């Protein structure tokens, strides 16, 4: 194998590969990237056994071939080479020679035959989705994905067509303390797709790829895997084998106390009063009286903080506490200038909506204050 490629052209696919390959692996070959050339392109494949990604890039091929080499080492080398330089990559016996200008690196390789390839996905359902829509579904829900491994079925985003609204594609994530839901008009061809739970790691990689795509993304779903086909990139991942809980049960239906507040003022005020909190999970108390919202944080070590905001509220007087960070996470997803918060009482979850985004709702459990 012998090919030449421009440094920036090589750096982009290696950047995606880099984040999938784990630095420490009990199986050495999984630390490597599989490089394969054809007449005018080079492909890079990385896997962690649960997900694999194949990236292609144009190059000048002198000799076709295959090789596996440390993904992180190759990425670090290319990242440190001069911007715009031409990189020559050549297989010599059992080593890979990487050179650019006066720099030369000789890297050990592992046998290509030992490299694991994920089995081909069975084409059960196939449809296309606009990359901007896919990014929106992910952005509005990913922050609520659970990090608790024991409840593995919450470690991803639940994509499905809801029974009560079959003209929508809905994404839901929850960690038990908060819930995020977003939906878009159902893409053509997605009418009969199975419900899937897309793992957290795959969600992050797919979101990066949507930033590089202006058009549509092809999605192929089977019972156990899903494949996302972007221009020059194919990502295949196993799905979470579990049952997502009946999230509809926790979405409040009769929260009648409606609070409208400026997103900017609300976020800044929470951030300010949280300054006296050592713990990130410190509760901020919201006190509602007529058209006034008081925010209060109390800390034994650092003191107390309070701030008042003028709001649109003419319902029952109410005091309720929330995790300050969770409130800020939700506020960050609001696209409009105002946040709508629907409350019931001090011990019931809040329903938070974005008046500028249809189908986007958030549920937040209260804390004791």
C-alpha positions, 0 to 999 in steps of 0.5 A: 500500500502506498498513497499520498493525501493532504493533511487536512483531508486526512485529519477530518476522518481520523478525528471521527475515528479517534473518538470511537477507538478506546485508548485502553483495550484488552484486545490490541487490534481494537486500538487500531484503525483499518486503512484500505485503498482503492483506485482513488480513495482511502477508507478508514474503519474503526470499531469498539465492537458495539459501533463501527464507522467507515470514512472515505477520502480522496487521495493519490493511490500508487499501490492499493492495499490494507493495513491496521495501525494505532488510531490514536498514534496516527491521529496525534502525528497528523494533528502535529504536522504542518497545516497543508502539508502532503503526507505520504503513507506507505506499507513496508514489510510489517511497518507503516511509514508516514512522512511529510516534508522532513518528518518521518514516522515508522509505526508497527502494524497488526494483521488485517485478518485479525480486524473485526468487522461488524456483520452486515445489517439486515434491511428491515426499515429504510428512510431519509431524514434531513440532517438539521432535523436529526440534529434538532431531535438529538440536541433537545434530548441528549442532555437528559440521557441517564449515565447510570449503567444499572438502568441501561435502557435509559442510556440512550435516546428512544426514537419511535412513532407514537401511537397517538400521533403517527405523523410524527417521529419522536425522540425521548430521553430521561434519567429519572430526574428529568425528561426531554421530548422532541418530535418532527414531522414523520419522514417519508418511509418511516411509517413502519419503523420499529422503536429503537433506543440509540446508545449515548456514545452513538448519539454523540458521534452522529451529532458531530456528523450532522454538522458536516452534512447539509442534506439528508441522511439515510437510516437503515434499521434492523432488530438489533442495529441501525446504520446512518449513511452520511456523505463519505461516512457510514456509522453502524451501531448496535441498539440498546436491547431493552424496553424504554419505560412508559414515559407518558405516565410522568408527563403532567396533564393538569398543571394549571399554574402557568409561569412565563419568564424571559429565558435570558433573564431566568438563566442568568439569575439562576446562574448568579444565585447558584454561585454560593452553592458548592454542590452542582445539584444544589436546589434553587427555590422558586417562590411565586407571588403574583407577578414576582418570581424570587430565586433563592439558594442557601448554602451552609458554607458560602451563605445565601443568595436571592434575586427577584424577576418580574414575570407573567403569573396570576395564579396560586402562590407557590414555592418549589425547588429544582436542581439549578443545573437541570434548569439551566440545561433545559433553558439552553434548549429553548429557542424562543425568548420566553420559557413557559413553566406549568406547575401544580404544587411544590411536590409535583413535576414541572412541565416546561415548554418552548413556545417557539418549538412544537412538540418539544417539552421537558419534565423536571422533578422537584427537590426539597428546599 
